[in-house]
Amino acid sequence: MLPPGGTAFAGRPAAPGVLHAGDAAVRAWTSLGWTWGGSWTDPRDTQHFSADGG
């Protein structure tokens, strides 16, 4: 797991700051045309967004 400190969050717990599909932040950014790292396949990066598709 990279980074090793992220191991506790690998299961996507319901914790402050952990993004999930359908969350308000994910909906807001994707409505502007950004892609969410949680929908990427390699690497999957659930805490980031990209204006150019990752």
mmCIF entry with sequence, helices, sheets and N, C-alpha, C, O atoms, coordinates in Angstrom:
data_MODEL
# 
_entry.id   MODEL 
# 
_entity.id                         1 
_entity.type                       polymer 
_entity.pdbx_number_of_molecules   1 
# 
_entity_poly.entity_id                      1 
_entity_poly.type                           'polypeptide(L)' 
_entity_poly.nstd_linkage                   no 
_entity_poly.nstd_monomer                   no 
_entity_poly.pdbx_seq_one_letter_code       MLPPGGTAFAGRPAAPGVLHAGDAAVRAWTSLGWTWGGSWTDPRDTQHFSADGG 
_entity_poly.pdbx_seq_one_letter_code_can   MLPPGGTAFAGRPAAPGVLHAGDAAVRAWTSLGWTWGGSWTDPRDTQHFSADGG 
_entity_poly.pdbx_strand_id                 A 
# 
loop_
_entity_poly_seq.entity_id 
_entity_poly_seq.num 
_entity_poly_seq.mon_id 
_entity_poly_seq.hetero 
1 1  MET n 
1 2  LEU n 
1 3  PRO n 
1 4  PRO n 
1 5  GLY n 
1 6  GLY n 
1 7  THR n 
1 8  ALA n 
1 9  PHE n 
1 10 ALA n 
1 11 GLY n 
1 12 ARG n 
1 13 PRO n 
1 14 ALA n 
1 15 ALA n 
1 16 PRO n 
1 17 GLY n 
1 18 VAL n 
1 19 LEU n 
1 20 HIS n 
1 21 ALA n 
1 22 GLY n 
1 23 ASP n 
1 24 ALA n 
1 25 ALA n 
1 26 VAL n 
1 27 ARG n 
1 28 ALA n 
1 29 TRP n 
1 30 THR n 
1 31 SER n 
1 32 LEU n 
1 33 GLY n 
1 34 TRP n 
1 35 THR n 
1 36 TRP n 
1 37 GLY n 
1 38 GLY n 
1 39 SER n 
1 40 TRP n 
1 41 THR n 
1 42 ASP n 
1 43 PRO n 
1 44 ARG n 
1 45 ASP n 
1 46 THR n 
1 47 GLN n 
1 48 HIS n 
1 49 PHE n 
1 50 SER n 
1 51 ALA n 
1 52 ASP n 
1 53 GLY n 
1 54 GLY n 
# 
_struct_asym.id          A 
_struct_asym.entity_id   1 
# 
loop_
_struct_conf.conf_type_id 
_struct_conf.id 
_struct_conf.pdbx_PDB_helix_id 
_struct_conf.beg_label_comp_id 
_struct_conf.beg_label_asym_id 
_struct_conf.beg_label_seq_id 
_struct_conf.pdbx_beg_PDB_ins_code 
_struct_conf.end_label_comp_id 
_struct_conf.end_label_asym_id 
_struct_conf.end_label_seq_id 
_struct_conf.pdbx_end_PDB_ins_code 
_struct_conf.beg_auth_comp_id 
_struct_conf.beg_auth_asym_id 
_struct_conf.beg_auth_seq_id 
_struct_conf.end_auth_comp_id 
_struct_conf.end_auth_asym_id 
_struct_conf.end_auth_seq_id 
_struct_conf.pdbx_PDB_helix_class 
_struct_conf.details 
_struct_conf.pdbx_PDB_helix_length 
HELX_P HELX_P1 AA1 PRO A 4  ? PHE A 9  ? PRO A 4  PHE A 9  5 ? 6 
HELX_P HELX_P2 AA2 ALA A 24 ? SER A 31 ? ALA A 24 SER A 31 1 ? 8 
HELX_P HELX_P3 AA3 GLY A 37 ? SER A 39 ? GLY A 37 SER A 39 5 ? 3 
# 
_struct_conf_type.id          HELX_P 
_struct_conf_type.criteria    ? 
_struct_conf_type.reference   ? 
# 
_struct_sheet.id               AA1 
_struct_sheet.type             ? 
_struct_sheet.number_strands   2 
_struct_sheet.details          ? 
# 
_struct_sheet_order.sheet_id     AA1 
_struct_sheet_order.range_id_1   1 
_struct_sheet_order.range_id_2   2 
_struct_sheet_order.offset       ? 
_struct_sheet_order.sense        anti-parallel 
# 
loop_
_struct_sheet_range.sheet_id 
_struct_sheet_range.id 
_struct_sheet_range.beg_label_comp_id 
_struct_sheet_range.beg_label_asym_id 
_struct_sheet_range.beg_label_seq_id 
_struct_sheet_range.pdbx_beg_PDB_ins_code 
_struct_sheet_range.end_label_comp_id 
_struct_sheet_range.end_label_asym_id 
_struct_sheet_range.end_label_seq_id 
_struct_sheet_range.pdbx_end_PDB_ins_code 
_struct_sheet_range.beg_auth_comp_id 
_struct_sheet_range.beg_auth_asym_id 
_struct_sheet_range.beg_auth_seq_id 
_struct_sheet_range.end_auth_comp_id 
_struct_sheet_range.end_auth_asym_id 
_struct_sheet_range.end_auth_seq_id 
AA1 1 THR A 35 ? TRP A 36 ? THR A 35 TRP A 36 
AA1 2 PHE A 49 ? SER A 50 ? PHE A 49 SER A 50 
# 
loop_
_atom_site.group_PDB 
_atom_site.id 
_atom_site.type_symbol 
_atom_site.label_atom_id 
_atom_site.label_alt_id 
_atom_site.label_comp_id 
_atom_site.label_asym_id 
_atom_site.label_entity_id 
_atom_site.label_seq_id 
_atom_site.pdbx_PDB_ins_code 
_atom_site.Cartn_x 
_atom_site.Cartn_y 
_atom_site.Cartn_z 
_atom_site.occupancy 
_atom_site.B_iso_or_equiv 
_atom_site.pdbx_formal_charge 
_atom_site.auth_seq_id 
_atom_site.auth_comp_id 
_atom_site.auth_asym_id 
_atom_site.auth_atom_id 
_atom_site.pdbx_PDB_model_num 
ATOM 1   N N  . MET A 1 1  ? 0.847   -1.181 0.000   1.00 0.00 ? 1  MET A N  1 
ATOM 2   C CA . MET A 1 1  ? 0.000   0.000  0.000   1.00 0.00 ? 1  MET A CA 1 
ATOM 3   C C  . MET A 1 1  ? 0.887   1.236  0.000   1.00 0.00 ? 1  MET A C  1 
ATOM 4   O O  . MET A 1 1  ? 1.809   1.345  0.808   1.00 0.00 ? 1  MET A O  1 
ATOM 5   N N  . LEU A 1 2  ? 0.612   2.148  -0.889  1.00 0.00 ? 2  LEU A N  1 
ATOM 6   C CA . LEU A 1 2  ? 1.359   3.393  -0.960  1.00 0.00 ? 2  LEU A CA 1 
ATOM 7   C C  . LEU A 1 2  ? 0.433   4.568  -0.680  1.00 0.00 ? 2  LEU A C  1 
ATOM 8   O O  . LEU A 1 2  ? -0.633  4.642  -1.292  1.00 0.00 ? 2  LEU A O  1 
ATOM 9   N N  . PRO A 1 3  ? 0.765   5.446  0.167   1.00 0.00 ? 3  PRO A N  1 
ATOM 10  C CA . PRO A 1 3  ? 1.850   5.357  1.137   1.00 0.00 ? 3  PRO A CA 1 
ATOM 11  C C  . PRO A 1 3  ? 1.460   4.432  2.289   1.00 0.00 ? 3  PRO A C  1 
ATOM 12  O O  . PRO A 1 3  ? 0.272   4.206  2.521   1.00 0.00 ? 3  PRO A O  1 
ATOM 13  N N  . PRO A 1 4  ? 2.436   3.899  3.008   1.00 0.00 ? 4  PRO A N  1 
ATOM 14  C CA . PRO A 1 4  ? 2.129   2.979  4.104   1.00 0.00 ? 4  PRO A CA 1 
ATOM 15  C C  . PRO A 1 4  ? 1.185   3.574  5.149   1.00 0.00 ? 4  PRO A C  1 
ATOM 16  O O  . PRO A 1 4  ? 0.398   2.842  5.750   1.00 0.00 ? 4  PRO A O  1 
ATOM 17  N N  . GLY A 1 5  ? 1.247   4.881  5.376   1.00 0.00 ? 5  GLY A N  1 
ATOM 18  C CA . GLY A 1 5  ? 0.373   5.526  6.344   1.00 0.00 ? 5  GLY A CA 1 
ATOM 19  C C  . GLY A 1 5  ? -1.095  5.502  5.948   1.00 0.00 ? 5  GLY A C  1 
ATOM 20  O O  . GLY A 1 5  ? -1.962  5.795  6.771   1.00 0.00 ? 5  GLY A O  1 
ATOM 21  N N  . GLY A 1 6  ? -1.383  5.160  4.707   1.00 0.00 ? 6  GLY A N  1 
ATOM 22  C CA . GLY A 1 6  ? -2.762  5.117  4.240   1.00 0.00 ? 6  GLY A CA 1 
ATOM 23  C C  . GLY A 1 6  ? -3.459  3.796  4.476   1.00 0.00 ? 6  GLY A C  1 
ATOM 24  O O  . GLY A 1 6  ? -4.637  3.650  4.149   1.00 0.00 ? 6  GLY A O  1 
ATOM 25  N N  . THR A 1 7  ? -2.753  2.836  5.036   1.00 0.00 ? 7  THR A N  1 
ATOM 26  C CA . THR A 1 7  ? -3.316  1.503  5.243   1.00 0.00 ? 7  THR A CA 1 
ATOM 27  C C  . THR A 1 7  ? -4.648  1.547  5.993   1.00 0.00 ? 7  THR A C  1 
ATOM 28  O O  . THR A 1 7  ? -5.573  0.811  5.649   1.00 0.00 ? 7  THR A O  1 
ATOM 29  N N  . ALA A 1 8  ? -4.753  2.389  6.998   1.00 0.00 ? 8  ALA A N  1 
ATOM 30  C CA . ALA A 1 8  ? -5.985  2.462  7.794   1.00 0.00 ? 8  ALA A CA 1 
ATOM 31  C C  . ALA A 1 8  ? -7.183  2.927  6.967   1.00 0.00 ? 8  ALA A C  1 
ATOM 32  O O  . ALA A 1 8  ? -8.329  2.698  7.353   1.00 0.00 ? 8  ALA A O  1 
ATOM 33  N N  . PHE A 1 9  ? -6.925  3.572  5.840   1.00 0.00 ? 9  PHE A N  1 
ATOM 34  C CA . PHE A 1 9  ? -8.005  4.113  5.023   1.00 0.00 ? 9  PHE A CA 1 
ATOM 35  C C  . PHE A 1 9  ? -8.291  3.282  3.776   1.00 0.00 ? 9  PHE A C  1 
ATOM 36  O O  . PHE A 1 9  ? -9.156  3.650  2.981   1.00 0.00 ? 9  PHE A O  1 
ATOM 37  N N  . ALA A 1 10 ? -7.587  2.180  3.593   1.00 0.00 ? 10 ALA A N  1 
ATOM 38  C CA . ALA A 1 10 ? -7.732  1.352  2.395   1.00 0.00 ? 10 ALA A CA 1 
ATOM 39  C C  . ALA A 1 10 ? -9.150  0.818  2.235   1.00 0.00 ? 10 ALA A C  1 
ATOM 40  O O  . ALA A 1 10 ? -9.611  0.627  1.109   1.00 0.00 ? 10 ALA A O  1 
ATOM 41  N N  . GLY A 1 11 ? -9.838  0.576  3.326   1.00 0.00 ? 11 GLY A N  1 
ATOM 42  C CA . GLY A 1 11 ? -11.207 0.073  3.263   1.00 0.00 ? 11 GLY A CA 1 
ATOM 43  C C  . GLY A 1 11 ? -12.250 1.161  3.100   1.00 0.00 ? 11 GLY A C  1 
ATOM 44  O O  . GLY A 1 11 ? -13.448 0.880  3.142   1.00 0.00 ? 11 GLY A O  1 
ATOM 45  N N  . ARG A 1 12 ? -11.810 2.409  2.913   1.00 0.00 ? 12 ARG A N  1 
ATOM 46  C CA . ARG A 1 12 ? -12.683 3.568  2.700   1.00 0.00 ? 12 ARG A CA 1 
ATOM 47  C C  . ARG A 1 12 ? -13.660 3.755  3.845   1.00 0.00 ? 12 ARG A C  1 
ATOM 48  O O  . ARG A 1 12 ? -14.870 3.743  3.619   1.00 0.00 ? 12 ARG A O  1 
ATOM 49  N N  . PRO A 1 13 ? -13.168 3.931  5.089   1.00 0.00 ? 13 PRO A N  1 
ATOM 50  C CA . PRO A 1 13 ? -14.067 4.096  6.231   1.00 0.00 ? 13 PRO A CA 1 
ATOM 51  C C  . PRO A 1 13 ? -14.880 5.383  6.132   1.00 0.00 ? 13 PRO A C  1 
ATOM 52  O O  . PRO A 1 13 ? -14.497 6.322  5.434   1.00 0.00 ? 13 PRO A O  1 
ATOM 53  N N  . ALA A 1 14 ? -15.982 5.413  6.826   1.00 0.00 ? 14 ALA A N  1 
ATOM 54  C CA . ALA A 1 14 ? -16.796 6.630  6.906   1.00 0.00 ? 14 ALA A CA 1 
ATOM 55  C C  . ALA A 1 14 ? -16.136 7.528  7.942   1.00 0.00 ? 14 ALA A C  1 
ATOM 56  O O  . ALA A 1 14 ? -16.526 7.537  9.110   1.00 0.00 ? 14 ALA A O  1 
ATOM 57  N N  . ALA A 1 15 ? -15.142 8.276  7.509   1.00 0.00 ? 15 ALA A N  1 
ATOM 58  C CA . ALA A 1 15 ? -14.377 9.147  8.392   1.00 0.00 ? 15 ALA A CA 1 
ATOM 59  C C  . ALA A 1 15 ? -14.254 10.516 7.746   1.00 0.00 ? 15 ALA A C  1 
ATOM 60  O O  . ALA A 1 15 ? -14.294 10.621 6.520   1.00 0.00 ? 15 ALA A O  1 
ATOM 61  N N  . PRO A 1 16 ? -14.106 11.569 8.544   1.00 0.00 ? 16 PRO A N  1 
ATOM 62  C CA . PRO A 1 16 ? -13.955 12.914 7.982   1.00 0.00 ? 16 PRO A CA 1 
ATOM 63  C C  . PRO A 1 16 ? -12.815 12.962 6.963   1.00 0.00 ? 16 PRO A C  1 
ATOM 64  O O  . PRO A 1 16 ? -11.713 12.483 7.227   1.00 0.00 ? 16 PRO A O  1 
ATOM 65  N N  . GLY A 1 17 ? -13.092 13.543 5.804   1.00 0.00 ? 17 GLY A N  1 
ATOM 66  C CA . GLY A 1 17 ? -12.076 13.716 4.779   1.00 0.00 ? 17 GLY A CA 1 
ATOM 67  C C  . GLY A 1 17 ? -11.936 12.554 3.818   1.00 0.00 ? 17 GLY A C  1 
ATOM 68  O O  . GLY A 1 17 ? -11.194 12.654 2.841   1.00 0.00 ? 17 GLY A O  1 
ATOM 69  N N  . VAL A 1 18 ? -12.631 11.451 4.069   1.00 0.00 ? 18 VAL A N  1 
ATOM 70  C CA . VAL A 1 18 ? -12.555 10.292 3.179   1.00 0.00 ? 18 VAL A CA 1 
ATOM 71  C C  . VAL A 1 18 ? -13.672 10.425 2.147   1.00 0.00 ? 18 VAL A C  1 
ATOM 72  O O  . VAL A 1 18 ? -14.852 10.437 2.496   1.00 0.00 ? 18 VAL A O  1 
ATOM 73  N N  . LEU A 1 19 ? -13.288 10.525 0.872   1.00 0.00 ? 19 LEU A N  1 
ATOM 74  C CA . LEU A 1 19 ? -14.272 10.704 -0.196  1.00 0.00 ? 19 LEU A CA 1 
ATOM 75  C C  . LEU A 1 19 ? -14.830 9.367  -0.663  1.00 0.00 ? 19 LEU A C  1 
ATOM 76  O O  . LEU A 1 19 ? -14.135 8.351  -0.687  1.00 0.00 ? 19 LEU A O  1 
ATOM 77  N N  . HIS A 1 20 ? -16.113 9.398  -1.036  1.00 0.00 ? 20 HIS A N  1 
ATOM 78  C CA . HIS A 1 20 ? -16.795 8.223  -1.578  1.00 0.00 ? 20 HIS A CA 1 
ATOM 79  C C  . HIS A 1 20 ? -17.589 8.652  -2.809  1.00 0.00 ? 20 HIS A C  1 
ATOM 80  O O  . HIS A 1 20 ? -17.979 9.813  -2.931  1.00 0.00 ? 20 HIS A O  1 
ATOM 81  N N  . ALA A 1 21 ? -17.826 7.711  -3.717  1.00 0.00 ? 21 ALA A N  1 
ATOM 82  C CA . ALA A 1 21 ? -18.656 8.000  -4.887  1.00 0.00 ? 21 ALA A CA 1 
ATOM 83  C C  . ALA A 1 21 ? -19.991 8.557  -4.413  1.00 0.00 ? 21 ALA A C  1 
ATOM 84  O O  . ALA A 1 21 ? -20.595 8.019  -3.485  1.00 0.00 ? 21 ALA A O  1 
ATOM 85  N N  . GLY A 1 22 ? -20.446 9.608  -5.030  1.00 0.00 ? 22 GLY A N  1 
ATOM 86  C CA . GLY A 1 22 ? -21.717 10.215 -4.685  1.00 0.00 ? 22 GLY A CA 1 
ATOM 87  C C  . GLY A 1 22 ? -21.647 11.287 -3.612  1.00 0.00 ? 22 GLY A C  1 
ATOM 88  O O  . GLY A 1 22 ? -22.635 11.978 -3.367  1.00 0.00 ? 22 GLY A O  1 
ATOM 89  N N  . ASP A 1 23 ? -20.491 11.438 -2.964  1.00 0.00 ? 23 ASP A N  1 
ATOM 90  C CA . ASP A 1 23 ? -20.344 12.495 -1.966  1.00 0.00 ? 23 ASP A CA 1 
ATOM 91  C C  . ASP A 1 23 ? -20.482 13.873 -2.630  1.00 0.00 ? 23 ASP A C  1 
ATOM 92  O O  . ASP A 1 23 ? -20.283 14.019 -3.836  1.00 0.00 ? 23 ASP A O  1 
ATOM 93  N N  . ALA A 1 24 ? -20.824 14.869 -1.820  1.00 0.00 ? 24 ALA A N  1 
ATOM 94  C CA . ALA A 1 24 ? -21.015 16.225 -2.345  1.00 0.00 ? 24 ALA A CA 1 
ATOM 95  C C  . ALA A 1 24 ? -19.778 16.734 -3.079  1.00 0.00 ? 24 ALA A C  1 
ATOM 96  O O  . ALA A 1 24 ? -19.903 17.348 -4.138  1.00 0.00 ? 24 ALA A O  1 
ATOM 97  N N  . ALA A 1 25 ? -18.594 16.492 -2.535  1.00 0.00 ? 25 ALA A N  1 
ATOM 98  C CA . ALA A 1 25 ? -17.367 16.976 -3.188  1.00 0.00 ? 25 ALA A CA 1 
ATOM 99  C C  . ALA A 1 25 ? -17.155 16.280 -4.528  1.00 0.00 ? 25 ALA A C  1 
ATOM 100 O O  . ALA A 1 25 ? -16.765 16.922 -5.504  1.00 0.00 ? 25 ALA A O  1 
ATOM 101 N N  . VAL A 1 26 ? -17.403 14.995 -4.582  1.00 0.00 ? 26 VAL A N  1 
ATOM 102 C CA . VAL A 1 26 ? -17.239 14.250 -5.834  1.00 0.00 ? 26 VAL A CA 1 
ATOM 103 C C  . VAL A 1 26 ? -18.246 14.752 -6.867  1.00 0.00 ? 26 VAL A C  1 
ATOM 104 O O  . VAL A 1 26 ? -17.887 14.966 -8.025  1.00 0.00 ? 26 VAL A O  1 
ATOM 105 N N  . ARG A 1 27 ? -19.486 14.938 -6.467  1.00 0.00 ? 27 ARG A N  1 
ATOM 106 C CA . ARG A 1 27 ? -20.509 15.453 -7.385  1.00 0.00 ? 27 ARG A CA 1 
ATOM 107 C C  . ARG A 1 27 ? -20.160 16.851 -7.874  1.00 0.00 ? 27 ARG A C  1 
ATOM 108 O O  . ARG A 1 27 ? -20.318 17.151 -9.057  1.00 0.00 ? 27 ARG A O  1 
ATOM 109 N N  . ALA A 1 28 ? -19.688 17.703 -6.979  1.00 0.00 ? 28 ALA A N  1 
ATOM 110 C CA . ALA A 1 28 ? -19.375 19.088 -7.358  1.00 0.00 ? 28 ALA A CA 1 
ATOM 111 C C  . ALA A 1 28 ? -18.250 19.138 -8.383  1.00 0.00 ? 28 ALA A C  1 
ATOM 112 O O  . ALA A 1 28 ? -18.386 19.792 -9.416  1.00 0.00 ? 28 ALA A O  1 
ATOM 113 N N  . TRP A 1 29 ? -17.149 18.459 -8.112  1.00 0.00 ? 29 TRP A N  1 
ATOM 114 C CA . TRP A 1 29 ? -16.012 18.511 -9.025  1.00 0.00 ? 29 TRP A CA 1 
ATOM 115 C C  . TRP A 1 29 ? -16.310 17.831 -10.360 1.00 0.00 ? 29 TRP A C  1 
ATOM 116 O O  . TRP A 1 29 ? -15.932 18.343 -11.414 1.00 0.00 ? 29 TRP A O  1 
ATOM 117 N N  . THR A 1 30 ? -16.988 16.681 -10.323 1.00 0.00 ? 30 THR A N  1 
ATOM 118 C CA . THR A 1 30 ? -17.277 16.011 -11.591 1.00 0.00 ? 30 THR A CA 1 
ATOM 119 C C  . THR A 1 30 ? -18.295 16.783 -12.415 1.00 0.00 ? 30 THR A C  1 
ATOM 120 O O  . THR A 1 30 ? -18.301 16.679 -13.642 1.00 0.00 ? 30 THR A O  1 
ATOM 121 N N  . SER A 1 31 ? -19.167 17.564 -11.754 1.00 0.00 ? 31 SER A N  1 
ATOM 122 C CA . SER A 1 31 ? -20.119 18.386 -12.511 1.00 0.00 ? 31 SER A CA 1 
ATOM 123 C C  . SER A 1 31 ? -19.408 19.492 -13.283 1.00 0.00 ? 31 SER A C  1 
ATOM 124 O O  . SER A 1 31 ? -19.951 20.031 -14.247 1.00 0.00 ? 31 SER A O  1 
ATOM 125 N N  . LEU A 1 32 ? -18.201 19.825 -12.861 1.00 0.00 ? 32 LEU A N  1 
ATOM 126 C CA . LEU A 1 32 ? -17.392 20.840 -13.548 1.00 0.00 ? 32 LEU A CA 1 
ATOM 127 C C  . LEU A 1 32 ? -16.493 20.234 -14.621 1.00 0.00 ? 32 LEU A C  1 
ATOM 128 O O  . LEU A 1 32 ? -15.718 20.942 -15.264 1.00 0.00 ? 32 LEU A O  1 
ATOM 129 N N  . GLY A 1 33 ? -16.602 18.913 -14.811 1.00 0.00 ? 33 GLY A N  1 
ATOM 130 C CA . GLY A 1 33 ? -15.827 18.251 -15.847 1.00 0.00 ? 33 GLY A CA 1 
ATOM 131 C C  . GLY A 1 33 ? -14.548 17.599 -15.363 1.00 0.00 ? 33 GLY A C  1 
ATOM 132 O O  . GLY A 1 33 ? -13.812 17.023 -16.164 1.00 0.00 ? 33 GLY A O  1 
ATOM 133 N N  . TRP A 1 34 ? -14.263 17.675 -14.067 1.00 0.00 ? 34 TRP A N  1 
ATOM 134 C CA . TRP A 1 34 ? -13.065 17.043 -13.526 1.00 0.00 ? 34 TRP A CA 1 
ATOM 135 C C  . TRP A 1 34 ? -13.344 15.545 -13.345 1.00 0.00 ? 34 TRP A C  1 
ATOM 136 O O  . TRP A 1 34 ? -14.497 15.139 -13.203 1.00 0.00 ? 34 TRP A O  1 
ATOM 137 N N  . THR A 1 35 ? -12.302 14.742 -13.351 1.00 0.00 ? 35 THR A N  1 
ATOM 138 C CA . THR A 1 35 ? -12.471 13.319 -13.057 1.00 0.00 ? 35 THR A CA 1 
ATOM 139 C C  . THR A 1 35 ? -11.981 13.048 -11.647 1.00 0.00 ? 35 THR A C  1 
ATOM 140 O O  . THR A 1 35 ? -11.023 13.661 -11.175 1.00 0.00 ? 35 THR A O  1 
ATOM 141 N N  . TRP A 1 36 ? -12.651 12.125 -10.986 1.00 0.00 ? 36 TRP A N  1 
ATOM 142 C CA . TRP A 1 36 ? -12.312 11.757 -9.619  1.00 0.00 ? 36 TRP A CA 1 
ATOM 143 C C  . TRP A 1 36 ? -11.393 10.545 -9.644  1.00 0.00 ? 36 TRP A C  1 
ATOM 144 O O  . TRP A 1 36 ? -11.653 9.571  -10.352 1.00 0.00 ? 36 TRP A O  1 
ATOM 145 N N  . GLY A 1 37 ? -10.325 10.611 -8.872  1.00 0.00 ? 37 GLY A N  1 
ATOM 146 C CA . GLY A 1 37 ? -9.372  9.513  -8.803  1.00 0.00 ? 37 GLY A CA 1 
ATOM 147 C C  . GLY A 1 37 ? -9.964  8.199  -8.347  1.00 0.00 ? 37 GLY A C  1 
ATOM 148 O O  . GLY A 1 37 ? -9.377  7.147  -8.600  1.00 0.00 ? 37 GLY A O  1 
ATOM 149 N N  . GLY A 1 38 ? -11.103 8.223  -7.684  1.00 0.00 ? 38 GLY A N  1 
ATOM 150 C CA . GLY A 1 38 ? -11.772 6.994  -7.271  1.00 0.00 ? 38 GLY A CA 1 
ATOM 151 C C  . GLY A 1 38 ? -12.336 6.213  -8.437  1.00 0.00 ? 38 GLY A C  1 
ATOM 152 O O  . GLY A 1 38 ? -12.673 5.038  -8.295  1.00 0.00 ? 38 GLY A O  1 
ATOM 153 N N  . SER A 1 39 ? -12.444 6.857  -9.593  1.00 0.00 ? 39 SER A N  1 
ATOM 154 C CA . SER A 1 39 ? -12.930 6.155  -10.785 1.00 0.00 ? 39 SER A CA 1 
ATOM 155 C C  . SER A 1 39 ? -11.779 5.733  -11.704 1.00 0.00 ? 39 SER A C  1 
ATOM 156 O O  . SER A 1 39 ? -12.002 5.082  -12.725 1.00 0.00 ? 39 SER A O  1 
ATOM 157 N N  . TRP A 1 40 ? -10.555 6.104  -11.340 1.00 0.00 ? 40 TRP A N  1 
ATOM 158 C CA . TRP A 1 40 ? -9.396  5.686  -12.125 1.00 0.00 ? 40 TRP A CA 1 
ATOM 159 C C  . TRP A 1 40 ? -9.112  4.215  -11.850 1.00 0.00 ? 40 TRP A C  1 
ATOM 160 O O  . TRP A 1 40 ? -9.501  3.687  -10.808 1.00 0.00 ? 40 TRP A O  1 
ATOM 161 N N  . THR A 1 41 ? -8.437  3.560  -12.777 1.00 0.00 ? 41 THR A N  1 
ATOM 162 C CA . THR A 1 41 ? -8.127  2.148  -12.575 1.00 0.00 ? 41 THR A CA 1 
ATOM 163 C C  . THR A 1 41 ? -6.692  1.914  -12.125 1.00 0.00 ? 41 THR A C  1 
ATOM 164 O O  . THR A 1 41 ? -6.441  1.002  -11.337 1.00 0.00 ? 41 THR A O  1 
ATOM 165 N N  . ASP A 1 42 ? -5.754  2.708  -12.601 1.00 0.00 ? 42 ASP A N  1 
ATOM 166 C CA . ASP A 1 42 ? -4.362  2.480  -12.223 1.00 0.00 ? 42 ASP A CA 1 
ATOM 167 C C  . ASP A 1 42 ? -3.570  3.770  -12.278 1.00 0.00 ? 42 ASP A C  1 
ATOM 168 O O  . ASP A 1 42 ? -3.292  4.245  -13.379 1.00 0.00 ? 42 ASP A O  1 
ATOM 169 N N  . PRO A 1 43 ? -3.197  4.355  -11.181 1.00 0.00 ? 43 PRO A N  1 
ATOM 170 C CA . PRO A 1 43 ? -3.565  3.923  -9.832  1.00 0.00 ? 43 PRO A CA 1 
ATOM 171 C C  . PRO A 1 43 ? -4.907  4.527  -9.442  1.00 0.00 ? 43 PRO A C  1 
ATOM 172 O O  . PRO A 1 43 ? -5.267  5.606  -9.913  1.00 0.00 ? 43 PRO A O  1 
ATOM 173 N N  . ARG A 1 44 ? -5.630  3.847  -8.602  1.00 0.00 ? 44 ARG A N  1 
ATOM 174 C CA . ARG A 1 44 ? -6.872  4.383  -8.032  1.00 0.00 ? 44 ARG A CA 1 
ATOM 175 C C  . ARG A 1 44 ? -6.451  5.353  -6.943  1.00 0.00 ? 44 ARG A C  1 
ATOM 176 O O  . ARG A 1 44 ? -5.670  4.997  -6.061  1.00 0.00 ? 44 ARG A O  1 
ATOM 177 N N  . ASP A 1 45 ? -6.959  6.570  -6.997  1.00 0.00 ? 45 ASP A N  1 
ATOM 178 C CA . ASP A 1 45 ? -6.516  7.634  -6.097  1.00 0.00 ? 45 ASP A CA 1 
ATOM 179 C C  . ASP A 1 45 ? -7.734  8.394  -5.583  1.00 0.00 ? 45 ASP A C  1 
ATOM 180 O O  . ASP A 1 45 ? -8.088  9.450  -6.108  1.00 0.00 ? 45 ASP A O  1 
ATOM 181 N N  . THR A 1 46 ? -8.361  7.851  -4.563  1.00 0.00 ? 46 THR A N  1 
ATOM 182 C CA . THR A 1 46 ? -9.669  8.342  -4.119  1.00 0.00 ? 46 THR A CA 1 
ATOM 183 C C  . THR A 1 46 ? -9.658  9.713  -3.464  1.00 0.00 ? 46 THR A C  1 
ATOM 184 O O  . THR A 1 46 ? -10.726 10.239 -3.151  1.00 0.00 ? 46 THR A O  1 
ATOM 185 N N  . GLN A 1 47 ? -8.509  10.303 -3.249  1.00 0.00 ? 47 GLN A N  1 
ATOM 186 C CA . GLN A 1 47 ? -8.475  11.611 -2.596  1.00 0.00 ? 47 GLN A CA 1 
ATOM 187 C C  . GLN A 1 47 ? -8.123  12.755 -3.555  1.00 0.00 ? 47 GLN A C  1 
ATOM 188 O O  . GLN A 1 47 ? -7.888  13.883 -3.122  1.00 0.00 ? 47 GLN A O  1 
ATOM 189 N N  . HIS A 1 48 ? -8.089  12.456 -4.856  1.00 0.00 ? 48 HIS A N  1 
ATOM 190 C CA . HIS A 1 48 ? -7.696  13.504 -5.803  1.00 0.00 ? 48 HIS A CA 1 
ATOM 191 C C  . HIS A 1 48 ? -8.642  13.595 -6.990  1.00 0.00 ? 48 HIS A C  1 
ATOM 192 O O  . HIS A 1 48 ? -9.375  12.660 -7.316  1.00 0.00 ? 48 HIS A O  1 
ATOM 193 N N  . PHE A 1 49 ? -8.593  14.764 -7.622  1.00 0.00 ? 49 PHE A N  1 
ATOM 194 C CA . PHE A 1 49 ? -9.347  15.057 -8.820  1.00 0.00 ? 49 PHE A CA 1 
ATOM 195 C C  . PHE A 1 49 ? -8.379  15.566 -9.878  1.00 0.00 ? 49 PHE A C  1 
ATOM 196 O O  . PHE A 1 49 ? -7.300  16.062 -9.554  1.00 0.00 ? 49 PHE A O  1 
ATOM 197 N N  . SER A 1 50 ? -8.771  15.441 -11.149 1.00 0.00 ? 50 SER A N  1 
ATOM 198 C CA . SER A 1 50 ? -7.902  15.913 -12.227 1.00 0.00 ? 50 SER A CA 1 
ATOM 199 C C  . SER A 1 50 ? -8.730  16.649 -13.279 1.00 0.00 ? 50 SER A C  1 
ATOM 200 O O  . SER A 1 50 ? -9.797  16.194 -13.692 1.00 0.00 ? 50 SER A O  1 
ATOM 201 N N  . ALA A 1 51 ? -8.208  17.790 -13.696 1.00 0.00 ? 51 ALA A N  1 
ATOM 202 C CA . ALA A 1 51 ? -8.866  18.565 -14.747 1.00 0.00 ? 51 ALA A CA 1 
ATOM 203 C C  . ALA A 1 51 ? -8.618  17.964 -16.124 1.00 0.00 ? 51 ALA A C  1 
ATOM 204 O O  . ALA A 1 51 ? -9.379  18.211 -17.060 1.00 0.00 ? 51 ALA A O  1 
ATOM 205 N N  . ASP A 1 52 ? -7.547  17.171 -16.247 1.00 0.00 ? 52 ASP A N  1 
ATOM 206 C CA . ASP A 1 52 ? -7.213  16.611 -17.569 1.00 0.00 ? 52 ASP A CA 1 
ATOM 207 C C  . ASP A 1 52 ? -7.408  15.094 -17.647 1.00 0.00 ? 52 ASP A C  1 
ATOM 208 O O  . ASP A 1 52 ? -6.869  14.441 -18.541 1.00 0.00 ? 52 ASP A O  1 
ATOM 209 N N  . GLY A 1 53 ? -8.161  14.552 -16.732 1.00 0.00 ? 53 GLY A N  1 
ATOM 210 C CA . GLY A 1 53 ? -8.499  13.132 -16.806 1.00 0.00 ? 53 GLY A CA 1 
ATOM 211 C C  . GLY A 1 53 ? -7.566  12.202 -16.080 1.00 0.00 ? 53 GLY A C  1 
ATOM 212 O O  . GLY A 1 53 ? -7.693  10.985 -16.218 1.00 0.00 ? 53 GLY A O  1 
ATOM 213 N N  . GLY A 1 54 ? -6.633  12.724 -15.310 1.00 0.00 ? 54 GLY A N  1 
ATOM 214 C CA . GLY A 1 54 ? -5.766  11.866 -14.510 1.00 0.00 ? 54 GLY A CA 1 
ATOM 215 C C  . GLY A 1 54 ? -4.492  11.653 -15.164 1.00 0.00 ? 54 GLY A C  1 
ATOM 216 O O  . GLY A 1 54 ? -3.633  10.951 -14.630 1.00 0.00 ? 54 GLY A O  1 
# 
